[in-house]
Amino acid sequence: MTTHSPIDAATYAELQEIMADEFGEIVEFFISDTESALEILQQCVDTQDSAQVGTICHKLKSSSKILGAFTLAELTRLLEEYKDHQDQPSASAHLIQLREEFAQVLDWLKQQAAIA
C-alpha cells in the first residue's frame, strides 16, 4: 500500500484558490490530457520514438507539477530521459510506474470532488 499522497494538498489548494471558477476545467483538462498522453506514450515507447516521448513527457511533467502531482512529475522526468538514453527496458518500466501513479492521482482527485 502506498504511503505517499499522490497530490500535494497545499499546492492543489493554492491552484484552486488562484483559478477559482476555472479550477474544475483545469482538473478535467489535466485528466483527459494525461490519459491521452499515456496512450500516445505507450505507442511511442513501443515504436521506440524516443524524441516524441521526450516532447510529451516534458509537457506532462510541467502540468503535473502545477497540480501538485510531484511523484507523477518525477516519474515523467525519468521517462523523459529515454530521449537521451534510449534504454527500452527502462522506458517500459517507467511507463508502467507512470500509469500506476496516474491511477493514484486520479483516485485522489475523485475523492476531492466527492468532498467538495
Secondary structure, DSSP 8 states (H G I E B T S, - for coil): ---S-SS-HHHHHHHHHHHGGGHHHHHHHHHHHHHHHHHHHHHHHHTT-HHHHHHHHHHHHHHHHHHT-HHHHHHHHHHHTHHHH--HHHHHHHHHHHHHHHHHHHHHHHHHHHH-
